[in-house]
Amino acid sequence: MAIACVVPNDIRGLSGPGISWGHWGCHDNRKKKFGEVVLIGKFLRAVAIPSVILLSSLIQASAEDTVRVRGTVERIEGPVFVVKMRDGSVARLTVTDNPLFVAIVPAKMSDIKPGMFVGSAGMMQEDGTQRAIEVHIFPEAMRGTGEGHYDWDLLPKSKMTNGNVEQAVTGVDGPVLSVKYKDGEKKLVVTPQTVVVTYEMGKREEIQPGTKIFVGAAKKQADGTLQTPRITYGRNGEGPAF
């Protein structure tokens, strides 16, 4: 009996070194339910397409028709998440059909190995290193997301660096990750205060009043609301640190 790997059409091009579809459920497992395969496909489709729902598109959030959302859900009014933004303003956020909810979950520095693809928001130091405020570990299907080194709006003069971990060594202030991207390389200094996280598929019902969320590029609607195909959120009072 032949077993077919169900891979969404729009991410089939993401094959290559370091990417194993088997890791994401594309393997011979005849006991898996079709619904599980659909959920995996949905997650991969949403996180692997270099579009508005990926961090690679978040650098476009300053466009006139999009808004970057960082805030806490105050209440839920039917399909609308009422979010208090970090500047004190209030946004009314809705989701598109078939939205994706992605949970940020804690990870450890020891989880980061050479060859992994990571991202980090941080502040540049006088010696040219970047002191990491946070480090997020991308699943293999998201390799290449937002690759590069560029301005970020977490804090004044903060930077985002996404790239491949070449090596990890111990420095004076803590572990140092050598991260290489297509146009260069940066050394990320990871301190005891650095937040290290990764991603996993979430659920809409986990987003409740008090949940901290992040949306990279919510689209402005004619009625004044914002709409997004994806919400990234934290659990247990934690929130996305980027």
Residue pairs with C-beta under 8 A, 6 or more apart in sequence:
3 27
3 28
3 30
5 21
5 26
5 27
6 26
6 37
6 41
7 21
7 26
7 41
7 44
8 41
8 44
8 45
10 45
10 49
11 44
11 45
11 48
11 49
11 141
14 48
14 141
14 143
15 21
18 115
18 140
18 143
19 140
19 141
19 143
20 140
21 27
23 140
24 40
24 44
24 139
24 140
24 141
25 32
25 36
25 37
25 40
26 40
39 201
42 98
42 100
43 100
43 201
44 141
46 53
46 100
46 102
46 229
46 230
47 53
47 54
47 100
47 102
47 139
47 141
47 142
47 145
47 199
48 54
48 141
48 142
50 56
50 57
50 144
50 145
51 57
52 60
52 66
52 216
52 217
52 219
52 229
53 100
53 216
53 228
53 229
53 230
54 142
54 145
54 146
54 216
55 119
55 145
55 146
55 162
55 216
56 144
56 145
56 146
56 147
57 216
57 217
58 68
58 146
58 216
58 217
59 146
59 150
59 160
60 66
60 217
61 67
61 68
61 153
61 216
61 217
62 68
63 217
65 219
65 220
66 217
66 218
66 219
66 220
67 91
67 215
67 217
67 218
67 220
67 226
68 153
68 215
68 216
68 217
68 218
69 83
69 85
69 91
69 93
69 213
69 214
69 215
69 218
69 226
69 228
70 85
70 86
70 213
70 214
70 240
71 83
71 84
71 85
71 86
71 91
71 212
71 213
72 83
72 84
72 210
72 211
72 212
72 213
72 239
73 81
73 82
73 83
73 207
73 208
73 209
73 210
73 211
73 212
73 213
74 82
74 83
74 84
74 90
74 209
75 82
75 209
76 82
76 207
76 208
76 209
79 94
79 95
80 92
80 93
80 94
80 225
81 92
81 93
81 94
81 207
81 213
81 231
82 90
82 91
82 92
82 93
83 90
83 91
83 92
83 93
83 213
84 90
85 91
91 218
91 226
92 224
92 225
92 226
93 215
93 218
93 225
93 226
93 227
93 228
93 231
94 221
94 225
94 226
94 227
94 228
95 227
95 228
95 229
95 231
96 227
96 228
96 229
98 229
99 204
99 228
99 229
99 230
99 231
100 201
100 229
100 230
100 231
101 201
101 202
101 203
101 204
101 206
101 207
101 230
101 231
101 233
102 199
102 200
102 201
102 202
102 230
102 231
102 232
102 233
103 199
103 200
103 201
103 202
103 206
103 232
103 233
103 234
103 235
104 136
104 197
104 198
104 199
104 232
104 233
104 234
104 235
104 238
104 239
104 240
104 241
105 197
105 198
105 199
105 200
105 235
106 196
106 197
106 238
107 137
107 196
107 197
107 198
108 196
109 135
109 175
109 190
109 194
109 196
111 137
111 196
111 198
112 118
112 135
112 137
112 165
112 168
112 177
112 196
113 165
113 168
114 165
114 166
114 167
114 168
115 164
115 165
116 137
116 138
116 164
116 165
117 138
117 140
117 142
117 143
117 144
117 145
117 162
117 163
117 164
117 165
118 135
118 136
118 137
118 138
118 162
118 163
118 165
118 177
118 179
119 135
119 136
119 138
119 145
119 146
119 160
119 161
119 162
119 242
120 130
120 132
120 133
120 134
120 135
120 136
120 160
120 161
120 162
120 177
120 179
120 188
121 132
121 133
121 134
121 152
121 154
121 158
121 159
121 160
121 241
121 242
122 130
122 131
122 132
122 133
122 134
122 158
122 159
122 161
122 188
123 130
123 131
123 133
123 155
123 157
123 158
123 159
124 130
124 131
124 157
124 159
125 131
125 189
128 187
129 176
129 186
129 187
129 188
129 189
130 159
130 161
130 186
130 187
130 188
130 189
131 173
131 188
131 189
131 191
132 177
132 188
132 189
132 190
132 191
132 194
133 154
133 155
133 158
133 194
133 195
133 241
133 242
134 194
134 195
134 196
134 197
134 241
134 242
135 177
135 188
135 190
135 194
135 195
135 196
135 197
136 196
136 197
136 198
136 199
136 241
136 242
137 196
137 197
137 198
137 199
138 145
138 162
138 198
138 199
139 198
139 199
142 199
143 164
145 162
146 160
146 162
147 162
147 163
147 181
147 182
148 161
148 162
148 163
148 181
148 182
148 183
149 159
149 160
149 161
149 163
149 181
149 183
149 184
149 186
150 159
150 160
151 158
151 159
151 160
152 158
152 159
152 160
152 242
154 242
160 242
161 179
161 181
161 186
161 188
162 179
162 181
163 179
163 180
163 181
163 185
163 186
164 179
164 180
164 181
165 177
165 178
165 179
166 178
166 179
166 180
166 185
167 177
167 178
168 175
168 176
168 177
168 178
169 175
169 176
169 178
170 176
171 189
173 189
173 191
174 189
174 190
174 191
174 192
174 194
175 189
175 190
176 187
176 188
176 189
176 190
177 187
177 188
177 190
178 185
178 186
178 187
179 185
179 186
179 187
179 188
190 196
195 241
197 240
197 241
199 232
202 233
206 233
206 235
207 213
207 231
207 233
210 237
211 233
211 234
211 239
212 233
212 234
212 237
212 238
212 239
212 240
213 231
213 232
213 233
213 234
213 239
213 240
214 231
214 232
214 233
214 239
214 240
214 242
215 226
215 228
215 230
215 231
215 232
216 230
216 232
217 228
218 226
218 227
218 228
219 226
219 227
219 228
220 226
221 227
232 240
233 239
233 240
234 240
